[in-house]
Amino acid sequence: MKLSTHILIVCTLLPFIAYPQKTLLDSLLADKHIAGFEAITIEKGKVIWTGYYGYQNIEKKIPVGPNTIFEAASTSKTVTAAAVMQLYAAGKFKLDDDVNHYLDFHLVNPAFPDKAITFRQLLQHRSSIDDNVDYLHEFWETNHGDPTIPLPAFIKDYFTTQGRHYDKEKNFYTYSPGAKTNYSNMGIALLGYLVERLSGVDFTTYCKTHLFTPLDMPHTGWFLHDVDSNQVAMPYRYVDSLHNYQPLGYGGFPDYPAGSLHTNVTQFAHFLIAWTGQGIYNNKQVIDSNAIQTLTPDEFNQGFHTWSQYATNKGAILYCHTGSANGVSSFISYSPGSKKGMIFLCNGELENNKAWRDIIDTLYSQGFK
């Protein structure tokens, strides 16, 4: 197992990337056309392996290194859930409360106006809130930098009947809240807004004060302007027909609590160390241990609870979350019993389930020996 940073070779005719075939992971990253990649494994509160591969910017020939920052995509949801559960532990709400008790507008699925939407449903992706792709696609598939719409305005525009983008058919599923599981970015964005309502400060300020600062994550933030822009990895898409990497520009979207965290694996690992250590980091209780247990799924691949379950090719069960956005992919996982954890962030797109499994299982076998 190679523990040091791998030296990478760039072909003369950019933007082709050649990885020296030192390990299976090097080979996989080259085969799957991942521009840049960083990964970390932890065990019992300590980092046991870190690896950096490829380029944060191909055109500028900047390699991925310890300071490279990636967009974390949907693995960001684990942080949003942690913020929510801090407020739950502080007694600000109960999981089965109707969120209308805390909102400054009335929210129901119009097909089931008498059925409450609860915090538990939002955390479990069972709220019956749908992602209106016709509206959200513009934000998700085009990178325009930080969003210009404040979170409160975006949420009300989507969920209030007077909102410009309210659509009773496209913004909600046709089943009752709590009846089924369907992944919902807008449900997590709503949780971000509820953090604001419950705490009295904006979501980004809350996370910085109550998560990023106590977890020693100074170079982590929800917006590009929160981090060093010179260190942010360019998102890339490999174009088969052209045999090259297309830079997509730096992105962000107004439902940012669902997927716009910017961080690196070293700092994200501080969050995971706390999560696998009963919420403790540097001898301080940052996240309530009972809140962590509440978000731990107890049935294989059921319920989400923000975290879902993953079985490696060797039969090990991990609690995990994947992330995929325009030009980026990410993964965070842990094993509660062993207190082992793993994170990877990359500026490339893993296009199918096999690609995900190949990299996850390879990292697991290399980093968890």
C-alpha positions as semicolon CSV with decimal commas, in nm:
position;residue;x (nm);y (nm);z (nm)
1;M;0,000;0,000;0,000
2;K;0,142;0,338;-0,107
3;L;0,105;0,599;0,166
4;S;0,289;0,886;0,002
5;T;0,158;1,129;-0,255
6;H;0,181;0,975;-0,599
7;I;0,383;1,158;-0,864
8;L;0,168;1,208;-1,170
9;I;0,268;1,243;-1,531
10;V;0,082;1,467;-1,774
11;C;0,098;1,382;-2,141
12;T;0,242;1,650;-2,365
13;L;-0,090;1,696;-2,539
14;L;-0,318;1,813;-2,259
15;P;-0,578;1,743;-2,140
16;F;-0,486;1,372;-2,135
17;I;-0,379;1,240;-1,794
18;A;-0,155;0,939;-1,745
19;Y;-0,132;0,774;-1,404
20;P;0,172;0,557;-1,333
21;Q;0,042;0,207;-1,275
22;K;0,167;0,172;-0,918
23;T;-0,157;0,047;-0,768
24;L;-0,498;-0,075;-0,872
25;L;-0,640;0,260;-0,760
26;D;-0,410;0,448;-1,000
27;S;-0,529;0,224;-1,280
28;L;-0,896;0,268;-1,190
29;L;-0,874;0,647;-1,179
30;A;-0,710;0,654;-1,521
31;D;-0,963;0,411;-1,665
32;K;-1,257;0,611;-1,532
33;H;-1,113;0,943;-1,652
34;I;-1,103;1,112;-1,312
35;A;-0,910;1,439;-1,339
36;G;-0,816;1,473;-0,973
37;F;-0,882;1,271;-0,660
38;E;-0,806;1,276;-0,288
39;A;-0,894;1,019;-0,026
40;I;-0,846;0,959;0,345
41;T;-0,909;0,678;0,590
42;I;-0,944;0,709;0,967
43;E;-0,954;0,465;1,256
44;K;-1,039;0,535;1,620
45;G;-0,999;0,908;1,583
46;K;-0,676;0,908;1,385
47;V;-0,587;0,944;1,019
48;I;-0,422;0,625;0,893
49;W;-0,388;0,698;0,522
50;T;-0,418;0,991;0,282
51;G;-0,371;0,990;-0,094
52;Y;-0,364;1,261;-0,362
53;Y;-0,391;1,189;-0,733
54;G;-0,421;1,382;-1,058
55;Y;-0,490;1,749;-1,109
56;Q;-0,707;2,012;-0,945
57;N;-0,662;2,210;-1,267
58;I;-0,541;2,037;-1,582
59;E;-0,493;2,350;-1,792
60;K;-0,279;2,518;-1,525
61;K;-0,102;2,191;-1,440
62;I;-0,186;2,226;-1,069
63;P;-0,173;1,885;-0,898
64;V;-0,410;1,777;-0,624
65;G;-0,247;1,826;-0,285
66;P;-0,326;1,867;0,085
67;N;-0,475;2,214;0,030
68;T;-0,696;2,126;-0,267
69;I;-1,062;2,199;-0,200
70;F;-1,343;2,009;-0,372
71;E;-1,716;2,056;-0,394
72;A;-1,853;1,775;-0,177
73;A;-2,185;1,741;-0,364
74;S;-2,448;1,539;-0,176
75;T;-2,212;1,421;0,097
76;S;-2,281;1,776;0,220
77;K;-2,614;1,642;0,346
78;T;-2,437;1,467;0,633
79;V;-2,325;1,808;0,764
80;T;-2,670;1,961;0,725
81;A;-2,820;1,667;0,915
82;A;-2,563;1,713;1,191
83;A;-2,661;2,080;1,225
84;V;-3,027;1,983;1,250
85;M;-2,954;1,719;1,511
86;Q;-2,752;1,961;1,724
87;L;-3,068;2,170;1,754
88;Y;-3,271;1,857;1,822
89;A;-3,034;1,767;2,107
90;A;-3,075;2,121;2,242
91;G;-3,450;2,064;2,270
92;K;-3,548;2,304;1,992
93;F;-3,790;2,055;1,832
94;K;-3,904;1,694;1,830
95;L;-3,848;1,469;1,533
96;D;-4,218;1,410;1,474
97;D;-4,314;1,776;1,502
98;D;-4,500;1,935;1,214
99;V;-4,246;2,171;1,056
100;N;-4,520;2,432;1,026
101;H;-4,472;2,504;1,396
102;Y;-4,132;2,653;1,306
103;L;-4,178;2,797;0,956
104;D;-4,294;3,146;0,868
105;F;-4,518;3,008;0,593
106;H;-4,760;2,717;0,566
107;L;-4,629;2,398;0,405
108;V;-4,833;2,095;0,301
109;N;-4,841;1,851;0,015
110;P;-5,146;1,996;-0,167
111;A;-5,275;1,646;-0,240
112;F;-5,273;1,568;0,135
113;P;-5,338;1,901;0,312
114;D;-5,422;1,734;0,644
115;K;-5,097;1,533;0,666
116;A;-4,807;1,692;0,851
117;I;-4,456;1,706;0,709
118;T;-4,213;1,632;0,993
119;F;-3,841;1,661;1,066
120;R;-3,810;1,283;1,073
121;Q;-3,962;1,256;0,727
122;L;-3,726;1,519;0,590
123;L;-3,422;1,343;0,737
124;Q;-3,540;1,010;0,598
125;H;-3,636;1,143;0,253
126;R;-3,999;1,048;0,320
127;S;-4,158;1,394;0,317
128;S;-4,326;1,360;-0,026
129;I;-4,134;1,670;-0,141
130;D;-4,012;1,628;-0,497
131;D;-3,728;1,797;-0,684
132;N;-3,880;1,997;-0,970
133;V;-3,614;1,920;-1,228
134;D;-3,766;2,159;-1,482
135;Y;-3,677;2,444;-1,246
136;L;-3,369;2,308;-1,068
137;H;-3,190;2,170;-1,373
138;E;-3,056;2,514;-1,466
139;F;-2,878;2,540;-1,131
140;W;-2,760;2,180;-1,115
141;E;-2,627;2,145;-1,468
142;T;-2,469;2,485;-1,527
143;N;-2,193;2,624;-1,311
144;H;-2,241;2,994;-1,241
145;G;-2,046;3,034;-0,918
146;D;-2,214;3,111;-0,587
147;P;-2,595;3,136;-0,589
148;T;-2,743;3,484;-0,601
149;I;-3,075;3,383;-0,444
150;P;-3,075;3,385;-0,059
151;L;-3,190;3,060;0,099
152;P;-3,510;3,206;0,259
153;A;-3,624;3,359;-0,071
154;F;-3,545;3,040;-0,262
155;I;-3,737;2,823;-0,015
156;K;-4,045;3,046;-0,012
157;D;-4,040;3,080;-0,390
158;Y;-4,058;2,700;-0,415
159;F;-4,294;2,609;-0,131
160;T;-4,544;2,892;-0,089
161;T;-4,851;2,896;-0,311
162;Q;-4,766;3,253;-0,415
163;G;-4,409;3,159;-0,509
164;R;-4,291;3,204;-0,867
165;H;-4,178;2,844;-0,884
166;Y;-4,450;2,678;-0,681
167;D;-4,598;2,384;-0,871
168;K;-4,834;2,155;-0,684
169;E;-4,770;1,871;-0,927
170;K;-4,395;1,897;-0,985
171;N;-4,284;2,006;-0,636
172;F;-4,461;1,720;-0,456
173;Y;-4,516;1,349;-0,504
174;T;-4,865;1,205;-0,530
175;Y;-4,837;1,004;-0,209
176;S;-4,886;1,107;0,151
177;P;-4,594;1,238;0,362
178;G;-4,429;0,942;0,535
179;A;-4,565;0,682;0,293
180;K;-4,262;0,625;0,070
181;T;-3,891;0,697;0,040
182;N;-3,774;0,920;-0,244
183;Y;-3,448;1,112;-0,240
184;S;-3,519;1,483;-0,204
185;N;-3,265;1,762;-0,238
186;M;-3,533;2,021;-0,170
187;G;-3,627;1,842;0,151
188;I;-3,269;1,882;0,276
189;A;-3,261;2,244;0,161
190;L;-3,575;2,299;0,369
191;L;-3,392;2,152;0,669
192;G;-3,120;2,410;0,613
193;Y;-3,382;2,683;0,629
194;L;-3,527;2,527;0,944
195;V;-3,181;2,553;1,102
196;E;-3,204;2,927;1,039
197;R;-3,552;2,948;1,189
198;L;-3,456;2,748;1,498
199;S;-3,120;2,912;1,564
200;G;-3,194;3,272;1,467
201;V;-2,885;3,298;1,243
202;D;-2,827;3,216;0,878
203;F;-2,734;2,859;0,793
204;T;-2,374;2,934;0,694
205;T;-2,308;3,124;1,016
206;Y;-2,461;2,847;1,224
207;C;-2,243;2,581;1,061
208;K;-1,927;2,789;1,097
209;T;-1,994;2,860;1,465
210;H;-2,122;2,520;1,578
211;L;-1,949;2,276;1,342
212;F;-1,660;2,409;1,137
213;T;-1,491;2,606;1,417
214;P;-1,509;2,339;1,692
215;L;-1,410;2,072;1,438
216;D;-1,107;2,274;1,322
217;M;-1,231;2,314;0,965
218;P;-1,123;2,673;0,884
219;H;-1,098;2,613;0,510
220;T;-1,447;2,466;0,477
221;G;-1,758;2,656;0,374
222;W;-2,080;2,645;0,177
223;F;-1,983;2,904;-0,082
224;L;-1,683;2,960;-0,305
225;H;-1,624;3,294;-0,137
226;D;-1,590;3,113;0,197
227;V;-1,273;2,933;0,084
228;D;-0,951;3,011;-0,104
229;S;-1,063;3,018;-0,467
230;N;-0,708;2,943;-0,583
231;Q;-0,728;2,604;-0,413
232;V;-1,067;2,493;-0,549
233;A;-1,050;2,203;-0,795
234;M;-1,198;2,268;-1,137
235;P;-1,492;2,031;-1,209
236;Y;-1,435;1,822;-1,523
237;R;-1,638;1,603;-1,754
238;Y;-1,458;1,358;-1,980
239;V;-1,590;1,372;-2,336
240;D;-1,544;1,032;-2,501
241;S;-1,593;1,157;-2,855
242;L;-1,316;1,416;-2,811
243;H;-1,097;1,207;-2,580
244;N;-1,041;1,498;-2,346
245;Y;-1,151;1,664;-2,026
246;Q;-1,400;1,952;-2,045
247;P;-1,368;2,213;-1,766
248;L;-1,716;2,299;-1,642
249;G;-1,647;2,606;-1,433
250;Y;-1,711;2,658;-1,063
251;G;-2,065;2,596;-0,947
252;G;-2,307;2,649;-0,665
253;F;-2,681;2,625;-0,629
254;P;-2,947;2,791;-0,414
255;D;-3,041;2,461;-0,245
256;Y;-2,685;2,462;-0,112
257;P;-2,750;2,277;0,219
258;A;-2,815;1,973;-0,004
259;G;-2,486;1,975;-0,190
260;S;-2,256;2,280;-0,199
261;L;-2,011;2,215;0,084
262;H;-1,653;2,300;-0,017
263;T;-1,380;2,124;0,178
264;N;-1,085;1,886;0,155
265;V;-1,058;1,532;0,287
266;T;-0,836;1,628;0,579
267;Q;-1,090;1,873;0,719
268;F;-1,390;1,659;0,627
269;A;-1,219;1,381;0,822
270;H;-1,244;1,594;1,137
271;F;-1,621;1,578;1,098
272;L;-1,606;1,201;1,044
273;I;-1,376;1,153;1,344
274;A;-1,635;1,325;1,562
275;W;-1,919;1,126;1,406
276;T;-1,744;0,793;1,469
277;G;-1,634;0,902;1,817
278;Q;-1,972;0,965;1,979
279;G;-1,969;1,326;1,861
280;I;-1,645;1,414;2,040
281;Y;-1,357;1,603;1,878
282;N;-1,050;1,724;2,068
283;N;-1,217;1,616;2,392
284;K;-1,519;1,838;2,327
285;Q;-1,875;1,720;2,264
286;V;-1,961;1,877;1,928
287;I;-2,253;1,653;1,826
288;D;-2,481;1,471;2,069
289;S;-2,413;1,096;2,069
290;N;-2,783;1,008;2,086
291;A;-2,846;1,230;1,785
292;I;-2,582;1,036;1,592
293;Q;-2,750;0,707;1,680
294;T;-3,084;0,847;1,565
295;L;-2,941;0,906;1,218
296;T;-2,789;0,558;1,196
297;P;-2,994;0,329;0,970
298;D;-3,097;0,001;1,129
299;E;-3,215;-0,180;0,818
300;F;-3,001;-0,259;0,515
301;N;-3,054;0,004;0,243
302;Q;-3,371;0,128;0,411
303;G;-3,480;0,459;0,551
304;F;-3,182;0,669;0,443
305;H;-3,168;0,859;0,777
306;T;-2,925;1,077;0,577
307;W;-2,682;0,783;0,593
308;S;-2,757;0,460;0,406
309;Q;-2,581;0,122;0,416
310;Y;-2,327;-0,022;0,174
311;A;-2,188;-0,376;0,154
312;T;-1,832;-0,403;0,022
313;N;-1,725;-0,689;-0,204
314;K;-1,586;-0,857;0,108
315;G;-1,915;-0,834;0,293
316;A;-1,828;-0,549;0,527
317;I;-2,120;-0,317;0,608
318;L;-2,056;0,057;0,596
319;Y;-2,283;0,351;0,670
320;C;-2,231;0,593;0,386
321;H;-2,342;0,876;0,162
322;T;-2,247;0,935;-0,199
323;G;-2,233;1,265;-0,384
324;S;-2,258;1,349;-0,751
325;A;-2,285;1,690;-0,918
326;N;-2,170;1,869;-1,230
327;G;-1,811;1,750;-1,274
328;V;-1,760;1,614;-0,922
329;S;-1,815;1,295;-0,721
330;S;-1,772;1,219;-0,350
331;F;-1,813;0,949;-0,087
332;I;-1,812;0,940;0,293
333;S;-1,849;0,623;0,500
334;Y;-1,784;0,468;0,838
335;S;-1,812;0,146;1,034
336;P;-1,957;0,215;1,383
337;G;-1,809;-0,092;1,549
338;S;-1,450;-0,042;1,438
339;K;-1,468;0,340;1,426
340;K;-1,310;0,324;1,082
341;G;-1,406;0,576;0,818
342;M;-1,326;0,673;0,461
343;I;-1,380;0,979;0,243
344;F;-1,297;1,058;-0,116
345;L;-1,352;1,374;-0,319
346;C;-1,282;1,416;-0,689
347;N;-1,332;1,650;-0,982
348;G;-1,465;1,388;-1,219
349;E;-1,791;1,205;-1,278
350;L;-1,840;0,839;-1,183
351;E;-2,093;0,738;-1,443
352;N;-2,237;0,409;-1,319
353;N;-2,272;0,181;-1,020
354;K;-1,975;-0,034;-1,122
355;A;-1,746;0,271;-1,130
356;W;-1,852;0,362;-0,776
357;R;-1,811;0,007;-0,647
358;D;-1,470;-0,039;-0,808
359;I;-1,326;0,269;-0,640
360;I;-1,498;0,225;-0,304
361;D;-1,400;-0,140;-0,273
362;T;-1,043;-0,069;-0,381
363;L;-1,008;0,210;-0,128
364;Y;-1,158;-0,010;0,139
365;S;-0,909;-0,289;0,071
366;Q;-0,612;-0,050;0,057
367;G;-0,702;0,179;0,344
368;F;-0,852;-0,059;0,596
369;K;-0,578;-0,320;0,622
